[in-house]
Amino acid sequence: MENLFIEPTEFSPKVILDVKNKRFELSGVSRPEDVVAFYESITLKAEDYVSQMLKNEDVLKELTFELTFDLIYINSASSKYILQILDIFKKLSLKGSVVNCNWYYEDVDDQILEDGEDLSEVIRMDFNFIDRK
């Protein structure tokens, strides 16, 4: 399976799915003009990756996967897709893998922190909340 890398723009985040190093990153601003078009390919790629990983149960117990969300701004439509992405990767943890979710925020921007706390609660997954300082 190939890696996924999308350069950030003024309206859309940088996206990395690093297959070899078992990590997914979303960083920057997330308010793409066409949210569906932007996130659809990302969710499909993540779903394909996770589906392949789920086929090999022996590897799942030893797998550690890193999710990093280092977002400055998220619109509500993007939040829905971020929730879908979290749900996709949560399937790994339900099969015994360790999925670390790192959610970055700035101390002065409690909206991003609140967004992360809300997503963590909805998806029922522990996040590591990290102040960028």
C-alpha positions in Angstrom: 0.0 0.0 0.0 1.2 3.5 -0.9 1.6 6.4 1.5 -0.7 9.4 1.2 0.6 12.9 1.3 -1.5 16.1 0.6 0.2 19.5 0.8 -1.6 22.1 2.9 -3.4 25.1 1.4 -4.9 28.2 2.9 -8.1 26.2 3.4 -7.1 22.6 3.8 -4.7 20.7 6.1 -1.6 18.8 5.4 -2.4 15.1 5.4 0.1 12.2 5.9 -0.7 8.5 6.0 2.7 6.9 6.5 2.2 3.2 6.0 5.7 2.1 6.9 5.9 4.2 10.1 2.3 3.5 11.0 1.2 7.1 11.5 -1.5 9.5 10.3 -1.3 13.2 10.6 -3.7 16.1 9.9 -2.3 19.5 10.5 -3.1 23.1 9.7 -6.4 24.7 8.8 -9.4 22.5 7.9 -12.1 24.4 6.1 -11.9 23.2 2.5 -14.4 24.7 0.1 -15.6 21.2 -0.9 -15.3 19.2 2.3 -16.7 16.0 0.7 -14.3 16.0 -2.2 -11.3 16.7 0.1 -12.0 14.2 2.8 -13.6 11.4 0.7 -10.2 10.2 -0.7 -8.6 10.4 2.7 -11.3 8.3 4.4 -11.2 5.7 1.6 -7.4 5.4 1.8 -7.6 5.1 5.6 -10.3 2.5 5.3 -8.3 0.5 2.8 -5.2 0.6 5.1 -7.1 -0.5 8.2 -8.9 -3.2 6.3 -5.6 -4.6 5.2 -4.2 -4.5 8.7 -7.3 -6.2 10.1 -6.7 -9.2 7.9 -3.5 -10.0 9.7 -4.5 -10.7 13.3 -1.1 -11.8 14.4 0.3 -8.3 13.7 -2.5 -6.4 15.3 -1.5 -7.3 18.9 1.9 -5.9 18.3 0.9 -2.9 16.3 1.2 0.7 17.6 -0.3 3.4 15.4 0.1 7.1 15.9 -2.7 9.6 15.1 -1.7 13.3 15.2 -4.1 16.1 14.9 -2.3 19.5 15.0 -5.1 21.8 13.7 -5.4 25.5 14.0 -9.0 25.7 12.9 -11.7 23.2 12.1 -15.1 23.9 10.6 -18.1 21.8 11.6 -18.1 19.9 8.3 -14.5 18.9 8.8 -15.2 17.7 12.3 -17.6 15.1 11.0 -14.9 13.7 8.7 -12.3 13.8 11.5 -14.8 11.7 13.5 -15.0 9.3 10.6 -11.3 9.0 10.4 -11.0 8.4 14.2 -13.7 5.7 13.9 -11.8 4.0 11.1 -8.5 3.8 13.1 -10.4 2.9 16.3 -11.1 -0.5 14.6 -7.4 -1.3 15.1 -7.6 -0.7 18.9 -10.7 -2.8 19.1 -8.6 -5.7 17.8 -5.8 -5.2 20.3 -3.6 -2.6 18.6 -2.4 0.5 20.5 -3.7 3.6 18.8 -2.2 6.8 20.3 -4.2 9.9 19.4 -2.2 13.1 19.9 -4.4 16.3 19.8 -2.5 19.6 19.8 -3.9 22.9 20.9 -2.7 26.3 22.1 -3.4 27.4 25.6 -5.1 30.5 24.4 -7.3 28.6 21.9 -9.6 26.6 24.0 -12.0 26.0 21.0 -9.5 23.5 19.4 -9.1 21.8 22.9 -12.9 21.7 23.3 -13.3 20.2 19.8 -10.8 17.5 20.7 -12.4 16.8 24.0 -15.8 16.5 22.3 -14.4 14.1 19.6 -12.7 12.0 22.3 -15.9 11.7 24.2 -18.1 10.9 21.2 -15.6 8.3 19.8 -14.9 6.9 23.3 -11.2 7.0 22.7 -8.5 8.5 24.9 -6.6 11.4 23.5 -3.2 12.8 24.5 -3.9 16.6 24.7 -0.7 18.4 24.1 -0.2 22.2 24.5 1.9 23.5 21.7 3.4 26.3 23.9 
